[in-house]
Amino acid sequence: MNVRNEIVTQVKQVAQEQKKRLPPLTDGLELLNSGLDSLCFAILVSRLEDSFGLDPFAASEDAPFPVTFGDFVNLYEHVAK
């Protein structure tokens, strides 16, 4: 399973369900400017945990908090290895 593709798919699905408008999902997109709120991110992280069988935020106490979409993807890619 391609981590980035799964994340993009889930982000788009959550945004659609929560009626949020998404800008282009580029690596430099700041998560605060993504159009998603905290509920959307909670749903997203839960779904990604179901998809990948892991939660990188719970897996490591010293995991860096992602600032951009690229950081978010990299965090999952790193933990999924």
Gaussian input, Z-matrix of N, CA and C with variables (Angstrom, degrees):
# hf/3-21g

backbone

0 1
 N
 C     1     B1
 C     2     B2     1     A1
 N     3     B3     2     A2     1     D1
 C     4     B4     3     A3     2     D2
 C     5     B5     4     A4     3     D3
 N     6     B6     5     A5     4     D4
 C     7     B7     6     A6     5     D5
 C     8     B8     7     A7     6     D6
 N     9     B9     8     A8     7     D7
 C    10    B10     9     A9     8     D8
 C    11    B11    10    A10     9     D9
 N    12    B12    11    A11    10    D10
 C    13    B13    12    A12    11    D11
 C    14    B14    13    A13    12    D12
 N    15    B15    14    A14    13    D13
 C    16    B16    15    A15    14    D14
 C    17    B17    16    A16    15    D15
 N    18    B18    17    A17    16    D16
 C    19    B19    18    A18    17    D17
 C    20    B20    19    A19    18    D18
 N    21    B21    20    A20    19    D19
 C    22    B22    21    A21    20    D20
 C    23    B23    22    A22    21    D21
 N    24    B24    23    A23    22    D22
 C    25    B25    24    A24    23    D23
 C    26    B26    25    A25    24    D24
 N    27    B27    26    A26    25    D25
 C    28    B28    27    A27    26    D26
 C    29    B29    28    A28    27    D27
 N    30    B30    29    A29    28    D28
 C    31    B31    30    A30    29    D29
 C    32    B32    31    A31    30    D30
 N    33    B33    32    A32    31    D31
 C    34    B34    33    A33    32    D32
 C    35    B35    34    A34    33    D33
 N    36    B36    35    A35    34    D34
 C    37    B37    36    A36    35    D35
 C    38    B38    37    A37    36    D36
 N    39    B39    38    A38    37    D37
 C    40    B40    39    A39    38    D38
 C    41    B41    40    A40    39    D39
 N    42    B42    41    A41    40    D40
 C    43    B43    42    A42    41    D41
 C    44    B44    43    A43    42    D42
 N    45    B45    44    A44    43    D43
 C    46    B46    45    A45    44    D44
 C    47    B47    46    A46    45    D45
 N    48    B48    47    A47    46    D46
 C    49    B49    48    A48    47    D47
 C    50    B50    49    A49    48    D48
 N    51    B51    50    A50    49    D49
 C    52    B52    51    A51    50    D50
 C    53    B53    52    A52    51    D51
 N    54    B54    53    A53    52    D52
 C    55    B55    54    A54    53    D53
 C    56    B56    55    A55    54    D54
 N    57    B57    56    A56    55    D55
 C    58    B58    57    A57    56    D56
 C    59    B59    58    A58    57    D57
 N    60    B60    59    A59    58    D58
 C    61    B61    60    A60    59    D59
 C    62    B62    61    A61    60    D60
 N    63    B63    62    A62    61    D61
 C    64    B64    63    A63    62    D62
 C    65    B65    64    A64    63    D63
 N    66    B66    65    A65    64    D64
 C    67    B67    66    A66    65    D65
 C    68    B68    67    A67    66    D66
 N    69    B69    68    A68    67    D67
 C    70    B70    69    A69    68    D68
 C    71    B71    70    A70    69    D69
 N    72    B72    71    A71    70    D70
 C    73    B73    72    A72    71    D71
 C    74    B74    73    A73    72    D72
 N    75    B75    74    A74    73    D73
 C    76    B76    75    A75    74    D74
 C    77    B77    76    A76    75    D75
 N    78    B78    77    A77    76    D76
 C    79    B79    78    A78    77    D77
 C    80    B80    79    A79    78    D78
 N    81    B81    80    A80    79    D79
 C    82    B82    81    A81    80    D80
 C    83    B83    82    A82    81    D81
 N    84    B84    83    A83    82    D82
 C    85    B85    84    A84    83    D83
 C    86    B86    85    A85    84    D84
 N    87    B87    86    A86    85    D85
 C    88    B88    87    A87    86    D86
 C    89    B89    88    A88    87    D87
 N    90    B90    89    A89    88    D88
 C    91    B91    90    A90    89    D89
 C    92    B92    91    A91    90    D90
 N    93    B93    92    A92    91    D91
 C    94    B94    93    A93    92    D92
 C    95    B95    94    A94    93    D93
 N    96    B96    95    A95    94    D94
 C    97    B97    96    A96    95    D95
 C    98    B98    97    A97    96    D96
 N    99    B99    98    A98    97    D97
 C   100   B100    99    A99    98    D98
 C   101   B101   100   A100    99    D99
 N   102   B102   101   A101   100   D100
 C   103   B103   102   A102   101   D101
 C   104   B104   103   A103   102   D102
 N   105   B105   104   A104   103   D103
 C   106   B106   105   A105   104   D104
 C   107   B107   106   A106   105   D105
 N   108   B108   107   A107   106   D106
 C   109   B109   108   A108   107   D107
 C   110   B110   109   A109   108   D108
 N   111   B111   110   A110   109   D109
 C   112   B112   111   A111   110   D110
 C   113   B113   112   A112   111   D111
 N   114   B114   113   A113   112   D112
 C   115   B115   114   A114   113   D113
 C   116   B116   115   A115   114   D114
 N   117   B117   116   A116   115   D115
 C   118   B118   117   A117   116   D116
 C   119   B119   118   A118   117   D117
 N   120   B120   119   A119   118   D118
 C   121   B121   120   A120   119   D119
 C   122   B122   121   A121   120   D120
 N   123   B123   122   A122   121   D121
 C   124   B124   123   A123   122   D122
 C   125   B125   124   A124   123   D123
 N   126   B126   125   A125   124   D124
 C   127   B127   126   A126   125   D125
 C   128   B128   127   A127   126   D126
 N   129   B129   128   A128   127   D127
 C   130   B130   129   A129   128   D128
 C   131   B131   130   A130   129   D129
 N   132   B132   131   A131   130   D130
 C   133   B133   132   A132   131   D131
 C   134   B134   133   A133   132   D132
 N   135   B135   134   A134   133   D133
 C   136   B136   135   A135   134   D134
 C   137   B137   136   A136   135   D135
 N   138   B138   137   A137   136   D136
 C   139   B139   138   A138   137   D137
 C   140   B140   139   A139   138   D138
 N   141   B141   140   A140   139   D139
 C   142   B142   141   A141   140   D140
 C   143   B143   142   A142   141   D141
 N   144   B144   143   A143   142   D142
 C   145   B145   144   A144   143   D143
 C   146   B146   145   A145   144   D144
 N   147   B147   146   A146   145   D145
 C   148   B148   147   A147   146   D146
 C   149   B149   148   A148   147   D147
 N   150   B150   149   A149   148   D148
 C   151   B151   150   A150   149   D149
 C   152   B152   151   A151   150   D150
 N   153   B153   152   A152   151   D151
 C   154   B154   153   A153   152   D152
 C   155   B155   154   A154   153   D153
 N   156   B156   155   A155   154   D154
 C   157   B157   156   A156   155   D155
 C   158   B158   157   A157   156   D156
 N   159   B159   158   A158   157   D157
 C   160   B160   159   A159   158   D158
 C   161   B161   160   A160   159   D159
 N   162   B162   161   A161   160   D160
 C   163   B163   162   A162   161   D161
 C   164   B164   163   A163   162   D162
 N   165   B165   164   A164   163   D163
 C   166   B166   165   A165   164   D164
 C   167   B167   166   A166   165   D165
 N   168   B168   167   A167   166   D166
 C   169   B169   168   A168   167   D167
 C   170   B170   169   A169   168   D168
 N   171   B171   170   A170   169   D169
 C   172   B172   171   A171   170   D170
 C   173   B173   172   A172   171   D171
 N   174   B174   173   A173   172   D172
 C   175   B175   174   A174   173   D173
 C   176   B176   175   A175   174   D174
 N   177   B177   176   A176   175   D175
 C   178   B178   177   A177   176   D176
 C   179   B179   178   A178   177   D177
 N   180   B180   179   A179   178   D178
 C   181   B181   180   A180   179   D179
 C   182   B182   181   A181   180   D180
 N   183   B183   182   A182   181   D181
 C   184   B184   183   A183   182   D182
 C   185   B185   184   A184   183   D183
 N   186   B186   185   A185   184   D184
 C   187   B187   186   A186   185   D185
 C   188   B188   187   A187   186   D186
 N   189   B189   188   A188   187   D187
 C   190   B190   189   A189   188   D188
 C   191   B191   190   A190   189   D189
 N   192   B192   191   A191   190   D190
 C   193   B193   192   A192   191   D191
 C   194   B194   193   A193   192   D192
 N   195   B195   194   A194   193   D193
 C   196   B196   195   A195   194   D194
 C   197   B197   196   A196   195   D195
 N   198   B198   197   A197   196   D196
 C   199   B199   198   A198   197   D197
 C   200   B200   199   A199   198   D198
 N   201   B201   200   A200   199   D199
 C   202   B202   201   A201   200   D200
 C   203   B203   202   A202   201   D201
 N   204   B204   203   A203   202   D202
 C   205   B205   204   A204   203   D203
 C   206   B206   205   A205   204   D204
 N   207   B207   206   A206   205   D205
 C   208   B208   207   A207   206   D206
 C   209   B209   208   A208   207   D207
 N   210   B210   209   A209   208   D208
 C   211   B211   210   A210   209   D209
 C   212   B212   211   A211   210   D210
 N   213   B213   212   A212   211   D211
 C   214   B214   213   A213   212   D212
 C   215   B215   214   A214   213   D213
 N   216   B216   215   A215   214   D214
 C   217   B217   216   A216   215   D215
 C   218   B218   217   A217   216   D216
 N   219   B219   218   A218   217   D217
 C   220   B220   219   A219   218   D218
 C   221   B221   220   A220   219   D219
 N   222   B222   221   A221   220   D220
 C   223   B223   222   A222   221   D221
 C   224   B224   223   A223   222   D222
 N   225   B225   224   A224   223   D223
 C   226   B226   225   A225   224   D224
 C   227   B227   226   A226   225   D225
 N   228   B228   227   A227   226   D226
 C   229   B229   228   A228   227   D227
 C   230   B230   229   A229   228   D228
 N   231   B231   230   A230   229   D229
 C   232   B232   231   A231   230   D230
 C   233   B233   232   A232   231   D231
 N   234   B234   233   A233   232   D232
 C   235   B235   234   A234   233   D233
 C   236   B236   235   A235   234   D234
 N   237   B237   236   A236   235   D235
 C   238   B238   237   A237   236   D236
 C   239   B239   238   A238   237   D237
 N   240   B240   239   A239   238   D238
 C   241   B241   240   A240   239   D239
 C   242   B242   241   A241   240   D240

   B1=1.4491
   B2=1.5319
   B3=1.3163
   B4=1.4506
   B5=1.5295
   B6=1.3165
   B7=1.4630
   B8=1.5223
   B9=1.3274
   B10=1.4713
   B11=1.5253
   B12=1.3237
   B13=1.4622
   B14=1.5244
   B15=1.3316
   B16=1.4629
   B17=1.5278
   B18=1.3155
   B19=1.4678
   B20=1.5249
   B21=1.3271
   B22=1.4698
   B23=1.5268
   B24=1.3223
   B25=1.4627
   B26=1.5218
   B27=1.3335
   B28=1.4597
   B29=1.5287
   B30=1.3302
   B31=1.4689
   B32=1.5209
   B33=1.3219
   B34=1.4657
   B35=1.5237
   B36=1.3208
   B37=1.4610
   B38=1.5275
   B39=1.3306
   B40=1.4698
   B41=1.5269
   B42=1.3201
   B43=1.4647
   B44=1.5273
   B45=1.3096
   B46=1.4664
   B47=1.5289
   B48=1.3149
   B49=1.4650
   B50=1.5234
   B51=1.3318
   B52=1.4649
   B53=1.5340
   B54=1.3356
   B55=1.4636
   B56=1.5277
   B57=1.3374
   B58=1.4647
   B59=1.5274
   B60=1.3117
   B61=1.4665
   B62=1.5198
   B63=1.3118
   B64=1.4610
   B65=1.5210
   B66=1.3129
   B67=1.4606
   B68=1.5295
   B69=1.3223
   B70=1.4735
   B71=1.5351
   B72=1.3176
   B73=1.4628
   B74=1.5307
   B75=1.3182
   B76=1.4650
   B77=1.5217
   B78=1.3276
   B79=1.4614
   B80=1.5231
   B81=1.3273
   B82=1.4630
   B83=1.5116
   B84=1.3369
   B85=1.4669
   B86=1.5224
   B87=1.3270
   B88=1.4655
   B89=1.5210
   B90=1.3115
   B91=1.4652
   B92=1.5284
   B93=1.3295
   B94=1.4642
   B95=1.5197
   B96=1.3192
   B97=1.4662
   B98=1.5253
   B99=1.3218
   B100=1.4653
   B101=1.5222
   B102=1.3156
   B103=1.4646
   B104=1.5109
   B105=1.3333
   B106=1.4598
   B107=1.5261
   B108=1.3229
   B109=1.4583
   B110=1.5279
   B111=1.3317
   B112=1.4651
   B113=1.5294
   B114=1.3201
   B115=1.4629
   B116=1.5305
   B117=1.3282
   B118=1.4615
   B119=1.5254
   B120=1.3417
   B121=1.4617
   B122=1.5223
   B123=1.3266
   B124=1.4687
   B125=1.5283
   B126=1.3163
   B127=1.4621
   B128=1.5285
   B129=1.3282
   B130=1.4593
   B131=1.5225
   B132=1.3166
   B133=1.4647
   B134=1.5259
   B135=1.3235
   B136=1.4634
   B137=1.5256
   B138=1.3114
   B139=1.4687
   B140=1.5181
   B141=1.3256
   B142=1.4642
   B143=1.5232
   B144=1.3294
   B145=1.4629
   B146=1.5220
   B147=1.3345
   B148=1.4672
   B149=1.5272
   B150=1.3175
   B151=1.4703
   B152=1.5196
   B153=1.3399
   B154=1.4589
   B155=1.5184
   B156=1.3314
   B157=1.4556
   B158=1.5169
   B159=1.3336
   B160=1.4608
   B161=1.5249
   B162=1.3161
   B163=1.4641
   B164=1.5172
   B165=1.3302
   B166=1.4646
   B167=1.5270
   B168=1.3219
   B169=1.4574
   B170=1.5257
   B171=1.3143
   B172=1.4579
   B173=1.5270
   B174=1.3273
   B175=1.4574
   B176=1.5227
   B177=1.3150
   B178=1.4622
   B179=1.5209
   B180=1.3283
   B181=1.4610
   B182=1.5203
   B183=1.3137
   B184=1.4564
   B185=1.5265
   B186=1.3340
   B187=1.4640
   B188=1.5251
   B189=1.3284
   B190=1.4621
   B191=1.5233
   B192=1.3166
   B193=1.4595
   B194=1.5246
   B195=1.3272
   B196=1.4622
   B197=1.5294
   B198=1.3191
   B199=1.4618
   B200=1.5267
   B201=1.3164
   B202=1.4656
   B203=1.5287
   B204=1.3235
   B205=1.4621
   B206=1.5250
   B207=1.3233
   B208=1.4629
   B209=1.5194
   B210=1.3444
   B211=1.4687
   B212=1.5231
   B213=1.3289
   B214=1.4625
   B215=1.5276
   B216=1.3295
   B217=1.4676
   B218=1.5289
   B219=1.3223
   B220=1.4679
   B221=1.5221
   B222=1.3186
   B223=1.4614
   B224=1.5272
   B225=1.3252
   B226=1.4700
   B227=1.5185
   B228=1.3239
   B229=1.4694
   B230=1.5208
   B231=1.3093
   B232=1.4754
   B233=1.5258
   B234=1.3210
   B235=1.4653
   B236=1.5293
   B237=1.3286
   B238=1.4650
   B239=1.5238
   B240=1.3411
   B241=1.4739
   B242=1.4910
   A1=108.81
   A2=116.61
   A3=122.18
   A4=108.81
   A5=116.67
   A6=122.50
   A7=110.62
   A8=116.98
   A9=120.07
   A10=111.41
   A11=117.50
   A12=120.65
   A13=111.60
   A14=116.75
   A15=120.31
   A16=110.76
   A17=117.05
   A18=120.31
   A19=110.18
   A20=117.32
   A21=120.60
   A22=110.36
   A23=116.83
   A24=121.05
   A25=111.06
   A26=116.63
   A27=120.73
   A28=111.76
   A29=117.92
   A30=120.87
   A31=109.70
   A32=116.62
   A33=120.45
   A34=111.37
   A35=117.09
   A36=120.46
   A37=111.05
   A38=117.08
   A39=120.78
   A40=109.83
   A41=117.50
   A42=121.44
   A43=110.58
   A44=116.68
   A45=120.37
   A46=110.99
   A47=117.22
   A48=121.09
   A49=112.36
   A50=116.84
   A51=121.35
   A52=111.70
   A53=116.06
   A54=122.75
   A55=112.57
   A56=114.66
   A57=122.35
   A58=108.54
   A59=116.12
   A60=121.33
   A61=108.67
   A62=115.11
   A63=121.16
   A64=111.03
   A65=117.10
   A66=119.09
   A67=107.54
   A68=118.16
   A69=119.40
   A70=110.48
   A71=116.14
   A72=122.09
   A73=110.01
   A74=115.26
   A75=121.47
   A76=108.92
   A77=116.21
   A78=120.25
   A79=112.22
   A80=117.97
   A81=121.17
   A82=114.95
   A83=117.68
   A84=120.82
   A85=110.25
   A86=116.22
   A87=119.70
   A88=108.80
   A89=116.46
   A90=120.74
   A91=111.37
   A92=117.10
   A93=120.33
   A94=111.86
   A95=117.45
   A96=121.99
   A97=112.34
   A98=116.44
   A99=120.90
   A100=113.31
   A101=116.78
   A102=119.60
   A103=112.93
   A104=117.49
   A105=121.63
   A106=109.28
   A107=116.04
   A108=120.37
   A109=109.70
   A110=115.85
   A111=119.77
   A112=112.02
   A113=118.27
   A114=120.53
   A115=110.02
   A116=116.54
   A117=120.36
   A118=111.02
   A119=116.37
   A120=118.90
   A121=111.68
   A122=117.35
   A123=119.96
   A124=110.13
   A125=115.96
   A126=120.68
   A127=109.75
   A128=116.18
   A129=121.35
   A130=112.02
   A131=117.38
   A132=120.80
   A133=110.64
   A134=116.79
   A135=120.49
   A136=111.22
   A137=116.53
   A138=119.85
   A139=112.04
   A140=115.70
   A141=118.47
   A142=111.10
   A143=116.67
   A144=119.52
   A145=110.20
   A146=116.48
   A147=120.08
   A148=111.02
   A149=116.66
   A150=120.95
   A151=112.58
   A152=116.23
   A153=120.71
   A154=114.07
   A155=117.05
   A156=120.23
   A157=113.08
   A158=116.33
   A159=119.50
   A160=110.29
   A161=114.60
   A162=123.05
   A163=106.50
   A164=118.30
   A165=119.71
   A166=113.03
   A167=117.51
   A168=120.58
   A169=111.19
   A170=116.98
   A171=121.31
   A172=111.34
   A173=116.54
   A174=121.15
   A175=112.68
   A176=116.57
   A177=119.57
   A178=109.96
   A179=115.16
   A180=119.47
   A181=111.88
   A182=117.47
   A183=120.39
   A184=112.75
   A185=117.05
   A186=120.35
   A187=108.99
   A188=116.56
   A189=118.75
   A190=110.72
   A191=115.60
   A192=119.50
   A193=108.20
   A194=117.62
   A195=120.12
   A196=111.58
   A197=115.82
   A198=121.74
   A199=110.22
   A200=116.05
   A201=120.59
   A202=110.16
   A203=114.32
   A204=118.88
   A205=110.40
   A206=116.80
   A207=120.63
   A208=111.69
   A209=117.09
   A210=121.00
   A211=110.41
   A212=116.27
   A213=122.25
   A214=110.21
   A215=115.94
   A216=120.74
   A217=110.26
   A218=116.64
   A219=120.80
   A220=111.94
   A221=117.11
   A222=121.09
   A223=110.32
   A224=116.81
   A225=120.46
   A226=111.44
   A227=117.17
   A228=119.88
   A229=110.40
   A230=116.94
   A231=121.27
   A232=111.16
   A233=116.99
   A234=121.32
   A235=111.25
   A236=116.76
   A237=120.56
   A238=112.62
   A239=117.87
   A240=120.72
   A241=112.06
   D1=133.12
   D2=178.07
   D3=-82.37
   D4=118.31
   D5=-174.86
   D6=-61.28
   D7=-49.79
   D8=-177.97
   D9=-59.31
   D10=-46.46
   D11=-179.09
   D12=-61.31
   D13=-40.95
   D14=179.08
   D15=-65.00
   D16=-41.40
   D17=179.29
   D18=-64.37
   D19=-46.43
   D20=179.30
   D21=-59.59
   D22=-44.84
   D23=179.01
   D24=-59.26
   D25=-46.80
   D26=-178.40
   D27=-67.91
   D28=-39.35
   D29=177.89
   D30=-60.33
   D31=-47.50
   D32=-179.41
   D33=-62.88
   D34=-39.68
   D35=-179.67
   D36=-66.58
   D37=-45.56
   D38=178.92
   D39=-62.14
   D40=-44.43
   D41=179.82
   D42=-59.73
   D43=-44.15
   D44=179.55
   D45=-63.84
   D46=-46.02
   D47=-179.65
   D48=-63.40
   D49=-35.49
   D50=-177.67
   D51=-94.53
   D52=6.87
   D53=177.82
   D54=56.29
   D55=48.98
   D56=178.80
   D57=-110.52
   D58=143.09
   D59=176.23
   D60=-92.17
   D61=131.44
   D62=-179.77
   D63=-104.71
   D64=136.00
   D65=167.28
   D66=-77.75
   D67=174.53
   D68=175.69
   D69=-56.81
   D70=135.20
   D71=-176.99
   D72=-84.82
   D73=76.63
   D74=178.17
   D75=-93.46
   D76=160.09
   D77=179.51
   D78=-60.70
   D79=-30.91
   D80=-178.18
   D81=-84.77
   D82=-3.61
   D83=-179.45
   D84=-65.23
   D85=120.75
   D86=176.47
   D87=-70.58
   D88=134.65
   D89=-177.48
   D90=-60.02
   D91=-32.32
   D92=178.04
   D93=-65.40
   D94=-21.62
   D95=-179.82
   D96=-105.94
   D97=15.68
   D98=-175.82
   D99=-80.55
   D100=-14.71
   D101=-176.14
   D102=91.31
   D103=-7.41
   D104=179.66
   D105=-94.83
   D106=142.02
   D107=176.71
   D108=-101.22
   D109=-176.31
   D110=-175.27
   D111=-63.29
   D112=-35.14
   D113=176.99
   D114=-63.50
   D115=-43.09
   D116=178.61
   D117=-59.71
   D118=-43.25
   D119=179.90
   D120=-67.66
   D121=-34.99
   D122=177.26
   D123=-63.75
   D124=-44.27
   D125=177.86
   D126=-63.00
   D127=-45.26
   D128=-178.91
   D129=-60.11
   D130=-49.07
   D131=-179.23
   D132=-62.54
   D133=-38.52
   D134=177.82
   D135=-63.64
   D136=-44.01
   D137=179.57
   D138=-67.54
   D139=-38.63
   D140=178.35
   D141=-67.35
   D142=-33.39
   D143=174.94
   D144=-62.88
   D145=-40.59
   D146=176.51
   D147=-64.11
   D148=-40.95
   D149=-177.76
   D150=-69.19
   D151=-45.46
   D152=-173.47
   D153=-99.83
   D154=-12.70
   D155=-178.52
   D156=73.77
   D157=22.04
   D158=179.57
   D159=-154.13
   D160=155.45
   D161=174.53
   D162=-125.19
   D163=105.53
   D164=-175.87
   D165=-63.42
   D166=-21.95
   D167=179.64
   D168=-76.10
   D169=-28.17
   D170=177.48
   D171=-92.77
   D172=-23.65
   D173=-176.31
   D174=-71.31
   D175=-27.70
   D176=-176.40
   D177=-144.55
   D178=123.51
   D179=179.45
   D180=-69.62
   D181=-24.14
   D182=-177.62
   D183=-101.11
   D184=16.58
   D185=177.47
   D186=-64.41
   D187=131.68
   D188=179.44
   D189=-68.28
   D190=140.37
   D191=179.09
   D192=-75.05
   D193=125.70
   D194=-177.58
   D195=-70.05
   D196=137.04
   D197=178.88
   D198=-103.68
   D199=-36.86
   D200=-179.14
   D201=-113.88
   D202=167.59
   D203=176.54
   D204=-60.94
   D205=-38.31
   D206=177.57
   D207=-61.89
   D208=-40.47
   D209=176.34
   D210=-60.98
   D211=-42.25
   D212=-178.78
   D213=-61.47
   D214=-47.42
   D215=179.15
   D216=-63.65
   D217=-45.56
   D218=-179.68
   D219=-60.02
   D220=-38.47
   D221=178.30
   D222=-59.68
   D223=-46.74
   D224=178.95
   D225=-68.04
   D226=-40.23
   D227=179.49
   D228=-63.41
   D229=-40.55
   D230=-179.92
   D231=-64.01
   D232=-45.73
   D233=-177.22
   D234=-72.70
   D235=-29.66
   D236=-177.59
   D237=-74.17
   D238=-14.30
   D239=-178.49
   D240=-69.22

